[in-house]
Amino acid sequence: DGGITQSPKYLFRKEGQNVTLSCEQNLNHDAMYWYRQDPGQGLRLIYYSQIVNDFQKGDIAEGYSVSREKKESFPLTVTSAQKNPTAFYLCASSPGTEPSTLHFGNGTRLTVT
Amino acid sequence: GQQVMQIPQYQHVQEGEDFTTYCNSSTTLSNIQWYKQRPGGHPVFLIQLVKSGEVKKQKRLTFQFGEAKKNSSLHITATQTTDVGTYFCADITSGTYKYIFGTGTRLKVLA
């Protein structure tokens, strides 16, 4: 079955450490996205990528970095510069043709103490 | 950046009552999509609206796009406990692949 895989489901880190969240898709989608969700809040866009080797900052990119070396993969690194990293992180993809729907992974819940 | 507001933020209803959530923007919306996120889950696509004044129905759910394309609404008739979750609208900025989500409305249905 095609889909988006995020791993791990839960992640715990100490403050000051960088951490990388994995996102892999086998839907052959061109575009991929990272969103952050805080309790009781909406989805805020961190980064998105329309095509391999290209990505754009979203509304809250500070303290995060991404890479898009392969079509299937769009890892997100939460750096120590991110002041409030504890959150639920959702990866999504879309075919890239407008307008198209977003397909989400199951998310990674990151806790930094 | 662009902001899409949703009201109300929370709504508790008795099973069988109707429910409506509104999505509002200060700028013209391009294409509106609606998603549902069950508790502990991830958002799942419900529907897309493209044309001014468009109305679409899915069983008990009615979606509407405003005439000026600055607002949209989702109405659920006779809610059921399976309707529990958070409903999001999302605008897709024309000419880009950028999806901006609304703040969401969390619905609780009391049996």
Chai-1 contact restraints between the chains, C-beta under 6 A:
chainA,res_idxA,chainB,res_idxB,connection_type,confidence,min_distance_angstrom,max_distance_angstrom,comment,restraint_id
A,A31,B,Y97,contact,1.0,0.0,6.0,A-B,restraint_1
A,G42,B,F101,contact,1.0,0.0,6.0,A-B,restraint_2
A,G42,B,T103,contact,1.0,0.0,6.0,A-B,restraint_3
A,G42,B,G104,contact,1.0,0.0,6.0,A-B,restraint_4
A,L43,B,F101,contact,1.0,0.0,6.0,A-B,restraint_5
A,Q50,B,Y97,contact,1.0,0.0,6.0,A-B,restraint_6
A,D59,B,G1,contact,1.0,0.0,6.0,A-B,restraint_7
A,P99,B,N31,contact,1.0,0.0,6.0,A-B,restraint_8
A,P99,B,I92,contact,1.0,0.0,6.0,A-B,restraint_9
A,T101,B,F45,contact,1.0,0.0,6.0,A-B,restraint_10
A,L102,B,Y99,contact,1.0,0.0,6.0,A-B,restraint_11
A,F104,B,H42,contact,1.0,0.0,6.0,A-B,restraint_12
A,F104,B,P43,contact,1.0,0.0,6.0,A-B,restraint_13
A,N106,B,H42,contact,1.0,0.0,6.0,A-B,restraint_14
A,G107,B,H42,contact,1.0,0.0,6.0,A-B,restraint_15
